[in-house]
Amino acid sequence: MIDFSKVLMIIGGILLIVGFFMQFIGKLPGDIVFKKGNTTVFFPIVTCIVISIVLSLVFSFLGRFK
């Protein structure tokens, strides 16, 4: 039962962190937005780079415990 509570706390912490960073996704400097009339085209270039770096670090860290 102790392991289950630790897993729930870890999942809750991860959701809290992801929710915090979801506020900033798409609003970083370097993301390109074109608006013309009723059409909006969005290129989240910097956001994709940041997400890629973070996921690479996370998977690298988790890969060490294998």
LODOPA-31774 format. One record per residue: residue number from 1; residue in three letters; x, y, z of N, C-alpha, C, O in turn. Coordinates in nm, 2 decimals. Layout:
! LODOPA-31774
<rec><num>NUM</num><residuo>ALA</residuo><n_u>X</n_u><n_v>Y</n_v><n_w>Z</n_w><ca_u>X</ca_u><ca_v>Y</ca_v><ca_w>Z</ca_w><c_u>X</c_u><c_v>Y</c_v><c_w>Z</c_w><o_u>X</o_u><o_v>Y</o_v><o_w>Z</o_w></rec>
...
! end
This chain:
! LODOPA-31774
<rec><num>1</num><residuo>MET</residuo><n_u>0.08</n_u><n_v>-0.12</n_v><n_w>0.00</n_w><ca_u>0.00</ca_u><ca_v>0.00</ca_v><ca_w>0.00</ca_w><c_u>0.09</c_u><c_v>0.13</c_v><c_w>0.00</c_w><o_u>0.05</o_u><o_v>0.23</o_v><o_w>-0.06</o_w></rec>
<rec><num>2</num><residuo>ILE</residuo><n_u>0.20</n_u><n_v>0.12</n_v><n_w>0.06</n_w><ca_u>0.29</ca_u><ca_v>0.24</ca_v><ca_w>0.06</ca_w><c_u>0.34</c_u><c_v>0.27</c_v><c_w>-0.08</c_w><o_u>0.35</o_u><o_v>0.39</o_v><o_w>-0.11</o_w></rec>
<rec><num>3</num><residuo>ASP</residuo><n_u>0.37</n_u><n_v>0.17</n_v><n_w>-0.16</n_w><ca_u>0.41</ca_u><ca_v>0.19</ca_v><ca_w>-0.29</ca_w><c_u>0.31</c_u><c_v>0.26</c_v><c_w>-0.38</c_w><o_u>0.34</o_u><o_v>0.35</o_v><o_w>-0.46</o_w></rec>
<rec><num>4</num><residuo>PHE</residuo><n_u>0.18</n_u><n_v>0.23</n_v><n_w>-0.36</n_w><ca_u>0.07</ca_u><ca_v>0.29</ca_v><ca_w>-0.43</ca_w><c_u>0.06</c_u><c_v>0.44</c_v><c_w>-0.40</c_w><o_u>0.03</o_u><o_v>0.52</o_v><o_w>-0.48</o_w></rec>
<rec><num>5</num><residuo>SER</residuo><n_u>0.08</n_u><n_v>0.47</n_v><n_w>-0.27</n_w><ca_u>0.07</ca_u><ca_v>0.61</ca_v><ca_w>-0.23</ca_w><c_u>0.18</c_u><c_v>0.69</c_v><c_w>-0.29</c_w><o_u>0.16</o_u><o_v>0.81</o_v><o_w>-0.33</o_w></rec>
<rec><num>6</num><residuo>LYS</residuo><n_u>0.30</n_u><n_v>0.63</n_v><n_w>-0.30</n_w><ca_u>0.41</ca_u><ca_v>0.70</ca_v><ca_w>-0.36</ca_w><c_u>0.39</c_u><c_v>0.73</c_v><c_w>-0.51</c_w><o_u>0.42</o_u><o_v>0.83</o_v><o_w>-0.56</o_w></rec>
<rec><num>7</num><residuo>VAL</residuo><n_u>0.33</n_u><n_v>0.62</n_v><n_w>-0.57</n_w><ca_u>0.30</ca_u><ca_v>0.64</ca_v><ca_w>-0.72</ca_w><c_u>0.20</c_u><c_v>0.75</c_v><c_w>-0.74</c_w><o_u>0.22</o_u><o_v>0.83</o_v><o_w>-0.83</o_w></rec>
<rec><num>8</num><residuo>LEU</residuo><n_u>0.10</n_u><n_v>0.75</n_v><n_w>-0.66</n_w><ca_u>0.00</ca_u><ca_v>0.86</ca_v><ca_w>-0.67</ca_w><c_u>0.06</c_u><c_v>1.00</c_v><c_w>-0.65</c_w><o_u>0.02</o_u><o_v>1.09</o_v><o_w>-0.72</o_w></rec>
<rec><num>9</num><residuo>MET</residuo><n_u>0.15</n_u><n_v>1.01</n_v><n_w>-0.55</n_w><ca_u>0.22</ca_u><ca_v>1.14</ca_v><ca_w>-0.53</ca_w><c_u>0.30</c_u><c_v>1.18</c_v><c_w>-0.65</c_w><o_u>0.31</o_u><o_v>1.30</o_v><o_w>-0.68</o_w></rec>
<rec><num>10</num><residuo>ILE</residuo><n_u>0.37</n_u><n_v>1.08</n_v><n_w>-0.70</n_w><ca_u>0.46</ca_u><ca_v>1.11</ca_v><ca_w>-0.82</ca_w><c_u>0.38</c_u><c_v>1.15</c_v><c_w>-0.94</c_w><o_u>0.41</o_u><o_v>1.25</o_v><o_w>-1.01</o_w></rec>
<rec><num>11</num><residuo>ILE</residuo><n_u>0.27</n_u><n_v>1.08</n_v><n_w>-0.96</n_w><ca_u>0.18</ca_u><ca_v>1.12</ca_v><ca_w>-1.07</ca_w><c_u>0.12</c_u><c_v>1.25</c_v><c_w>-1.05</c_w><o_u>0.11</o_u><o_v>1.33</o_v><o_w>-1.15</o_w></rec>
<rec><num>12</num><residuo>GLY</residuo><n_u>0.08</n_u><n_v>1.29</n_v><n_w>-0.93</n_w><ca_u>0.02</ca_u><ca_v>1.42</ca_v><ca_w>-0.90</ca_w><c_u>0.13</c_u><c_v>1.53</c_v><c_w>-0.92</c_w><o_u>0.09</o_u><o_v>1.63</o_v><o_w>-0.98</o_w></rec>
<rec><num>13</num><residuo>GLY</residuo><n_u>0.25</n_u><n_v>1.50</n_v><n_w>-0.88</n_w><ca_u>0.36</ca_u><ca_v>1.60</ca_v><ca_w>-0.90</ca_w><c_u>0.38</c_u><c_v>1.62</c_v><c_w>-1.05</c_w><o_u>0.40</o_u><o_v>1.74</o_v><o_w>-1.09</o_w></rec>
<rec><num>14</num><residuo>ILE</residuo><n_u>0.38</n_u><n_v>1.52</n_v><n_w>-1.13</n_w><ca_u>0.41</ca_u><ca_v>1.53</ca_v><ca_w>-1.27</ca_w><c_u>0.29</c_u><c_v>1.61</c_v><c_w>-1.34</c_w><o_u>0.32</o_u><o_v>1.69</o_v><o_w>-1.42</o_w></rec>
<rec><num>15</num><residuo>LEU</residuo><n_u>0.17</n_u><n_v>1.58</n_v><n_w>-1.30</n_w><ca_u>0.06</ca_u><ca_v>1.65</ca_v><ca_w>-1.35</ca_w><c_u>0.06</c_u><c_v>1.80</c_v><c_w>-1.32</c_w><o_u>0.02</o_u><o_v>1.88</o_v><o_w>-1.40</o_w></rec>
<rec><num>16</num><residuo>LEU</residuo><n_u>0.10</n_u><n_v>1.83</n_v><n_w>-1.20</n_w><ca_u>0.12</ca_u><ca_v>1.97</ca_v><ca_w>-1.15</ca_w><c_u>0.22</c_u><c_v>2.04</c_v><c_w>-1.24</c_w><o_u>0.20</o_u><o_v>2.15</o_v><o_w>-1.29</o_w></rec>
<rec><num>17</num><residuo>ILE</residuo><n_u>0.33</n_u><n_v>1.98</n_v><n_w>-1.26</n_w><ca_u>0.44</ca_u><ca_v>2.04</ca_v><ca_w>-1.34</ca_w><c_u>0.40</c_u><c_v>2.06</c_v><c_w>-1.49</c_w><o_u>0.42</o_u><o_v>2.16</o_v><o_w>-1.55</o_w></rec>
<rec><num>18</num><residuo>VAL</residuo><n_u>0.34</n_u><n_v>1.95</n_v><n_w>-1.54</n_w><ca_u>0.29</ca_u><ca_v>1.96</ca_v><ca_w>-1.68</ca_w><c_u>0.18</c_u><c_v>2.07</c_v><c_w>-1.70</c_w><o_u>0.18</o_u><o_v>2.14</o_v><o_w>-1.79</o_w></rec>
<rec><num>19</num><residuo>GLY</residuo><n_u>0.09</n_u><n_v>2.08</n_v><n_w>-1.60</n_w><ca_u>-0.01</ca_u><ca_v>2.18</ca_v><ca_w>-1.60</ca_w><c_u>0.05</c_u><c_v>2.32</c_v><c_w>-1.60</c_w><o_u>0.00</o_u><o_v>2.41</o_v><o_w>-1.66</o_w></rec>
<rec><num>20</num><residuo>PHE</residuo><n_u>0.15</n_u><n_v>2.34</n_v><n_w>-1.52</n_w><ca_u>0.21</ca_u><ca_v>2.47</ca_v><ca_w>-1.51</ca_w><c_u>0.28</c_u><c_v>2.51</c_v><c_w>-1.64</c_w><o_u>0.26</o_u><o_v>2.62</o_v><o_w>-1.68</o_w></rec>
<rec><num>21</num><residuo>PHE</residuo><n_u>0.35</n_u><n_v>2.41</n_v><n_w>-1.70</n_w><ca_u>0.41</ca_u><ca_v>2.45</ca_v><ca_w>-1.83</ca_w><c_u>0.32</c_u><c_v>2.45</c_v><c_w>-1.95</c_w><o_u>0.35</o_u><o_v>2.51</o_v><o_w>-2.05</o_w></rec>
<rec><num>22</num><residuo>MET</residuo><n_u>0.20</n_u><n_v>2.40</n_v><n_w>-1.94</n_w><ca_u>0.10</ca_u><ca_v>2.41</ca_v><ca_w>-2.05</ca_w><c_u>0.05</c_u><c_v>2.55</c_v><c_w>-2.06</c_w><o_u>0.00</o_u><o_v>2.59</o_v><o_w>-2.17</o_w></rec>
<rec><num>23</num><residuo>GLN</residuo><n_u>0.07</n_u><n_v>2.63</n_v><n_w>-1.96</n_w><ca_u>0.03</ca_u><ca_v>2.77</ca_v><ca_w>-1.97</ca_w><c_u>0.12</c_u><c_v>2.85</c_v><c_w>-2.06</c_w><o_u>0.08</o_u><o_v>2.95</o_v><o_w>-2.13</o_w></rec>
<rec><num>24</num><residuo>PHE</residuo><n_u>0.24</n_u><n_v>2.80</n_v><n_w>-2.08</n_w><ca_u>0.34</ca_u><ca_v>2.88</ca_v><ca_w>-2.16</ca_w><c_u>0.36</c_u><c_v>2.82</c_v><c_w>-2.30</c_w><o_u>0.42</o_u><o_v>2.88</o_v><o_w>-2.38</o_w></rec>
<rec><num>25</num><residuo>ILE</residuo><n_u>0.31</n_u><n_v>2.70</n_v><n_w>-2.32</n_w><ca_u>0.33</ca_u><ca_v>2.64</ca_v><ca_w>-2.45</ca_w><c_u>0.26</c_u><c_v>2.72</c_v><c_w>-2.56</c_w><o_u>0.14</o_u><o_v>2.76</o_v><o_w>-2.55</o_w></rec>
<rec><num>26</num><residuo>GLY</residuo><n_u>0.33</n_u><n_v>2.76</n_v><n_w>-2.66</n_w><ca_u>0.27</ca_u><ca_v>2.84</ca_v><ca_w>-2.77</ca_w><c_u>0.29</c_u><c_v>2.99</c_v><c_w>-2.75</c_w><o_u>0.25</o_u><o_v>3.06</o_v><o_w>-2.84</o_w></rec>
<rec><num>27</num><residuo>LYS</residuo><n_u>0.34</n_u><n_v>3.03</n_v><n_w>-2.64</n_w><ca_u>0.36</ca_u><ca_v>3.17</ca_v><ca_w>-2.61</ca_w><c_u>0.50</c_u><c_v>3.21</c_v><c_w>-2.59</c_w><o_u>0.53</o_u><o_v>3.32</o_v><o_w>-2.54</o_w></rec>
<rec><num>28</num><residuo>LEU</residuo><n_u>0.59</n_u><n_v>3.12</n_v><n_w>-2.64</n_w><ca_u>0.73</ca_u><ca_v>3.16</ca_v><ca_w>-2.62</ca_w><c_u>0.78</c_u><c_v>3.25</c_v><c_w>-2.73</c_w><o_u>0.73</o_u><o_v>3.24</o_v><o_w>-2.84</o_w></rec>
<rec><num>29</num><residuo>PRO</residuo><n_u>0.88</n_u><n_v>3.33</n_v><n_w>-2.70</n_w><ca_u>0.94</ca_u><ca_v>3.41</ca_v><ca_w>-2.81</ca_w><c_u>1.00</c_u><c_v>3.32</c_v><c_w>-2.91</c_w><o_u>1.07</o_u><o_v>3.23</o_v><o_w>-2.88</o_w></rec>
<rec><num>30</num><residuo>GLY</residuo><n_u>0.97</n_u><n_v>3.35</n_v><n_w>-3.04</n_w><ca_u>1.03</ca_u><ca_v>3.27</ca_v><ca_w>-3.15</ca_w><c_u>0.92</c_u><c_v>3.19</c_v><c_w>-3.21</c_w><o_u>0.94</o_u><o_v>3.13</o_v><o_w>-3.32</o_w></rec>
<rec><num>31</num><residuo>ASP</residuo><n_u>0.81</n_u><n_v>3.17</n_v><n_w>-3.15</n_w><ca_u>0.69</ca_u><ca_v>3.10</ca_v><ca_w>-3.21</ca_w><c_u>0.63</c_u><c_v>3.20</c_v><c_w>-3.31</c_w><o_u>0.61</o_u><o_v>3.32</o_v><o_w>-3.28</o_w></rec>
<rec><num>32</num><residuo>ILE</residuo><n_u>0.60</n_u><n_v>3.15</n_v><n_w>-3.43</n_w><ca_u>0.55</ca_u><ca_v>3.23</ca_v><ca_w>-3.54</ca_w><c_u>0.40</c_u><c_v>3.22</c_v><c_w>-3.55</c_w><o_u>0.35</o_u><o_v>3.11</o_v><o_w>-3.56</o_w></rec>
<rec><num>33</num><residuo>VAL</residuo><n_u>0.34</n_u><n_v>3.33</n_v><n_w>-3.56</n_w><ca_u>0.19</ca_u><ca_v>3.33</ca_v><ca_w>-3.58</ca_w><c_u>0.16</c_u><c_v>3.43</c_v><c_w>-3.69</c_w><o_u>0.20</o_u><o_v>3.55</o_v><o_w>-3.69</o_w></rec>
<rec><num>34</num><residuo>PHE</residuo><n_u>0.09</n_u><n_v>3.38</n_v><n_w>-3.79</n_w><ca_u>0.04</ca_u><ca_v>3.46</ca_v><ca_w>-3.90</ca_w><c_u>-0.11</c_u><c_v>3.47</c_v><c_w>-3.89</c_w><o_u>-0.18</o_u><o_v>3.37</o_v><o_w>-3.89</o_w></rec>
<rec><num>35</num><residuo>LYS</residuo><n_u>-0.16</n_u><n_v>3.60</n_v><n_w>-3.89</n_w><ca_u>-0.31</ca_u><ca_v>3.62</ca_v><ca_w>-3.89</ca_w><c_u>-0.35</c_u><c_v>3.70</c_v><c_w>-4.01</c_w><o_u>-0.29</o_u><o_v>3.81</o_v><o_w>-4.02</o_w></rec>
<rec><num>36</num><residuo>LYS</residuo><n_u>-0.44</n_u><n_v>3.65</n_v><n_w>-4.08</n_w><ca_u>-0.49</ca_u><ca_v>3.73</ca_v><ca_w>-4.20</ca_w><c_u>-0.64</c_u><c_v>3.70</c_v><c_w>-4.21</c_w><o_u>-0.67</o_u><o_v>3.59</o_v><o_w>-4.25</o_w></rec>
<rec><num>37</num><residuo>GLY</residuo><n_u>-0.72</n_u><n_v>3.79</n_v><n_w>-4.19</n_w><ca_u>-0.86</ca_u><ca_v>3.77</ca_v><ca_w>-4.20</ca_w><c_u>-0.91</c_u><c_v>3.67</c_v><c_w>-4.09</c_w><o_u>-0.89</o_u><o_v>3.69</o_v><o_w>-3.97</o_w></rec>
<rec><num>38</num><residuo>ASN</residuo><n_u>-0.98</n_u><n_v>3.57</n_v><n_w>-4.14</n_w><ca_u>-1.03</ca_u><ca_v>3.46</ca_v><ca_w>-4.06</ca_w><c_u>-0.93</c_u><c_v>3.35</c_v><c_w>-4.04</c_w><o_u>-0.97</o_u><o_v>3.25</o_v><o_w>-3.98</o_w></rec>
<rec><num>39</num><residuo>THR</residuo><n_u>-0.81</n_u><n_v>3.36</n_v><n_w>-4.10</n_w><ca_u>-0.72</ca_u><ca_v>3.25</ca_v><ca_w>-4.10</ca_w><c_u>-0.60</c_u><c_v>3.28</c_v><c_w>-4.01</c_w><o_u>-0.55</o_u><o_v>3.39</o_v><o_w>-4.01</o_w></rec>
<rec><num>40</num><residuo>THR</residuo><n_u>-0.57</n_u><n_v>3.18</n_v><n_w>-3.93</n_w><ca_u>-0.45</ca_u><ca_v>3.19</ca_v><ca_w>-3.84</ca_w><c_u>-0.36</c_u><c_v>3.07</c_v><c_w>-3.86</c_w><o_u>-0.41</o_u><o_v>2.96</o_v><o_w>-3.85</o_w></rec>
<rec><num>41</num><residuo>VAL</residuo><n_u>-0.23</n_u><n_v>3.09</n_v><n_w>-3.89</n_w><ca_u>-0.14</ca_u><ca_v>2.99</ca_v><ca_w>-3.90</ca_w><c_u>-0.03</c_u><c_v>3.00</c_v><c_w>-3.79</c_w><o_u>0.02</o_u><o_v>3.11</o_v><o_w>-3.77</o_w></rec>
<rec><num>42</num><residuo>PHE</residuo><n_u>-0.01</n_u><n_v>2.89</n_v><n_w>-3.72</n_w><ca_u>0.08</ca_u><ca_v>2.89</ca_v><ca_w>-3.60</ca_w><c_u>0.19</c_u><c_v>2.79</c_v><c_w>-3.62</c_w><o_u>0.17</o_u><o_v>2.68</o_v><o_w>-3.65</o_w></rec>
<rec><num>43</num><residuo>PHE</residuo><n_u>0.32</n_u><n_v>2.84</n_v><n_w>-3.61</n_w><ca_u>0.43</ca_u><ca_v>2.75</ca_v><ca_w>-3.61</ca_w><c_u>0.51</c_u><c_v>2.76</c_v><c_w>-3.48</c_w><o_u>0.58</o_u><o_v>2.86</o_v><o_w>-3.45</o_w></rec>
<rec><num>44</num><residuo>PRO</residuo><n_u>0.49</n_u><n_v>2.66</n_v><n_w>-3.39</n_w><ca_u>0.55</ca_u><ca_v>2.67</ca_v><ca_w>-3.26</ca_w><c_u>0.70</c_u><c_v>2.62</c_v><c_w>-3.26</c_w><o_u>0.72</o_u><o_v>2.51</o_v><o_w>-3.20</o_w></rec>
<rec><num>45</num><residuo>ILE</residuo><n_u>0.78</n_u><n_v>2.69</n_v><n_w>-3.33</n_w><ca_u>0.92</ca_u><ca_v>2.64</ca_v><ca_w>-3.35</ca_w><c_u>1.00</c_u><c_v>2.63</c_v><c_w>-3.21</c_w><o_u>1.05</o_u><o_v>2.52</o_v><o_w>-3.18</o_w></rec>
<rec><num>46</num><residuo>VAL</residuo><n_u>1.00</n_u><n_v>2.73</n_v><n_w>-3.14</n_w><ca_u>1.08</ca_u><ca_v>2.73</ca_v><ca_w>-3.01</ca_w><c_u>1.01</c_u><c_v>2.64</c_v><c_w>-2.91</c_w><o_u>1.09</o_u><o_v>2.57</o_v><o_w>-2.83</o_w></rec>
<rec><num>47</num><residuo>THR</residuo><n_u>0.88</n_u><n_v>2.63</n_v><n_w>-2.91</n_w><ca_u>0.81</ca_u><ca_v>2.54</ca_v><ca_w>-2.82</ca_w><c_u>0.85</c_u><c_v>2.40</c_v><c_w>-2.85</c_w><o_u>0.88</o_u><o_v>2.32</o_v><o_w>-2.75</o_w></rec>
<rec><num>48</num><residuo>CYS</residuo><n_u>0.86</n_u><n_v>2.36</n_v><n_w>-2.97</n_w><ca_u>0.90</ca_u><ca_v>2.23</ca_v><ca_w>-3.01</ca_w><c_u>1.04</c_u><c_v>2.20</c_v><c_w>-2.97</c_w><o_u>1.07</o_u><o_v>2.08</o_v><o_w>-2.92</o_w></rec>
<rec><num>49</num><residuo>ILE</residuo><n_u>1.13</n_u><n_v>2.29</n_v><n_w>-2.98</n_w><ca_u>1.27</ca_u><ca_v>2.27</ca_v><ca_w>-2.94</ca_w><c_u>1.28</c_u><c_v>2.25</c_v><c_w>-2.79</c_w><o_u>1.35</o_u><o_v>2.17</o_v><o_w>-2.74</o_w></rec>
<rec><num>50</num><residuo>VAL</residuo><n_u>1.21</n_u><n_v>2.33</n_v><n_w>-2.72</n_w><ca_u>1.21</ca_u><ca_v>2.32</ca_v><ca_w>-2.57</ca_w><c_u>1.15</c_u><c_v>2.19</c_v><c_w>-2.52</c_w><o_u>1.21</o_u><o_v>2.12</o_v><o_w>-2.44</o_w></rec>
<rec><num>51</num><residuo>ILE</residuo><n_u>1.04</n_u><n_v>2.15</n_v><n_w>-2.58</n_w><ca_u>0.98</ca_u><ca_v>2.02</ca_v><ca_w>-2.55</ca_w><c_u>1.08</c_u><c_v>1.90</c_v><c_w>-2.58</c_w><o_u>1.09</o_u><o_v>1.81</o_v><o_w>-2.50</o_w></rec>
<rec><num>52</num><residuo>SER</residuo><n_u>1.14</n_u><n_v>1.91</n_v><n_w>-2.69</n_w><ca_u>1.24</ca_u><ca_v>1.81</ca_v><ca_w>-2.74</ca_w><c_u>1.35</c_u><c_v>1.80</c_v><c_w>-2.64</c_w><o_u>1.39</o_u><o_v>1.69</o_v><o_w>-2.60</o_w></rec>
<rec><num>53</num><residuo>ILE</residuo><n_u>1.41</n_u><n_v>1.91</n_v><n_w>-2.60</n_w><ca_u>1.52</ca_u><ca_v>1.91</ca_v><ca_w>-2.50</ca_w><c_u>1.48</c_u><c_v>1.85</c_v><c_w>-2.37</c_w><o_u>1.55</o_u><o_v>1.77</o_v><o_w>-2.31</o_w></rec>
<rec><num>54</num><residuo>VAL</residuo><n_u>1.36</n_u><n_v>1.89</n_v><n_w>-2.32</n_w><ca_u>1.31</ca_u><ca_v>1.84</ca_v><ca_w>-2.19</ca_w><c_u>1.28</c_u><c_v>1.69</c_v><c_w>-2.19</c_w><o_u>1.32</o_u><o_v>1.62</o_v><o_w>-2.10</o_w></rec>
<rec><num>55</num><residuo>LEU</residuo><n_u>1.22</n_u><n_v>1.65</n_v><n_w>-2.30</n_w><ca_u>1.19</ca_u><ca_v>1.50</ca_v><ca_w>-2.31</ca_w><c_u>1.32</c_u><c_v>1.42</c_v><c_w>-2.33</c_w><o_u>1.33</o_u><o_v>1.31</o_v><o_w>-2.27</o_w></rec>
<rec><num>56</num><residuo>SER</residuo><n_u>1.42</n_u><n_v>1.48</n_v><n_w>-2.40</n_w><ca_u>1.55</ca_u><ca_v>1.41</ca_v><ca_w>-2.41</ca_w><c_u>1.62</c_u><c_v>1.39</c_v><c_w>-2.28</c_w><o_u>1.67</o_u><o_v>1.29</o_v><o_w>-2.24</o_w></rec>
<rec><num>57</num><residuo>LEU</residuo><n_u>1.61</n_u><n_v>1.50</n_v><n_w>-2.19</n_w><ca_u>1.67</ca_u><ca_v>1.49</ca_v><ca_w>-2.06</ca_w><c_u>1.60</c_u><c_v>1.39</c_v><c_w>-1.97</c_w><o_u>1.66</o_u><o_v>1.32</o_v><o_w>-1.90</o_w></rec>
<rec><num>58</num><residuo>VAL</residuo><n_u>1.46</n_u><n_v>1.39</n_v><n_w>-1.98</n_w><ca_u>1.38</ca_u><ca_v>1.30</ca_v><ca_w>-1.90</ca_w><c_u>1.41</c_u><c_v>1.16</c_v><c_w>-1.93</c_w><o_u>1.43</o_u><o_v>1.07</o_v><o_w>-1.85</o_w></rec>
<rec><num>59</num><residuo>PHE</residuo><n_u>1.41</n_u><n_v>1.13</n_v><n_w>-2.06</n_w><ca_u>1.43</ca_u><ca_v>0.99</ca_v><ca_w>-2.11</ca_w><c_u>1.57</c_u><c_v>0.94</c_v><c_w>-2.08</c_w><o_u>1.60</o_u><o_v>0.83</o_v><o_w>-2.06</o_w></rec>
<rec><num>60</num><residuo>SER</residuo><n_u>1.67</n_u><n_v>1.04</n_v><n_w>-2.09</n_w><ca_u>1.81</ca_u><ca_v>1.00</ca_v><ca_w>-2.06</ca_w><c_u>1.82</c_u><c_v>0.97</c_v><c_w>-1.91</c_w><o_u>1.89</o_u><o_v>0.87</o_v><o_w>-1.88</o_w></rec>
<rec><num>61</num><residuo>PHE</residuo><n_u>1.75</n_u><n_v>1.05</n_v><n_w>-1.83</n_w><ca_u>1.76</ca_u><ca_v>1.02</ca_v><ca_w>-1.69</ca_w><c_u>1.69</c_u><c_v>0.89</c_v><c_w>-1.65</c_w><o_u>1.75</o_u><o_v>0.82</o_v><o_w>-1.57</o_w></rec>
<rec><num>62</num><residuo>LEU</residuo><n_u>1.58</n_u><n_v>0.86</n_v><n_w>-1.71</n_w><ca_u>1.51</ca_u><ca_v>0.74</ca_v><ca_w>-1.68</ca_w><c_u>1.58</c_u><c_v>0.62</c_v><c_w>-1.74</c_w><o_u>1.57</o_u><o_v>0.51</o_v><o_w>-1.69</o_w></rec>
<rec><num>63</num><residuo>GLY</residuo><n_u>1.65</n_u><n_v>0.64</n_v><n_w>-1.85</n_w><ca_u>1.73</ca_u><ca_v>0.53</ca_v><ca_w>-1.91</ca_w><c_u>1.85</c_u><c_v>0.48</c_v><c_w>-1.82</c_w><o_u>1.90</o_u><o_v>0.37</o_v><o_w>-1.84</o_w></rec>
<rec><num>64</num><residuo>ARG</residuo><n_u>1.89</n_u><n_v>0.56</n_v><n_w>-1.73</n_w><ca_u>2.00</ca_u><ca_v>0.53</ca_v><ca_w>-1.64</ca_w><c_u>1.96</c_u><c_v>0.43</c_v><c_w>-1.54</c_w><o_u>2.05</o_u><o_v>0.36</o_v><o_w>-1.48</o_w></rec>
<rec><num>65</num><residuo>PHE</residuo><n_u>1.83</n_u><n_v>0.41</n_v><n_w>-1.51</n_w><ca_u>1.78</ca_u><ca_v>0.32</ca_v><ca_w>-1.41</ca_w><c_u>1.75</c_u><c_v>0.19</c_v><c_w>-1.46</c_w><o_u>1.70</o_u><o_v>0.10</o_v><o_w>-1.39</o_w></rec>
<rec><num>66</num><residuo>LYS</residuo><n_u>1.78</n_u><n_v>0.16</n_v><n_w>-1.59</n_w><ca_u>1.74</ca_u><ca_v>0.04</ca_v><ca_w>-1.65</ca_w><c_u>1.84</c_u><c_v>-0.07</c_v><c_w>-1.61</c_w><o_u>1.82</o_u><o_v>-0.19</o_v><o_w>-1.65</o_w></rec>
! end
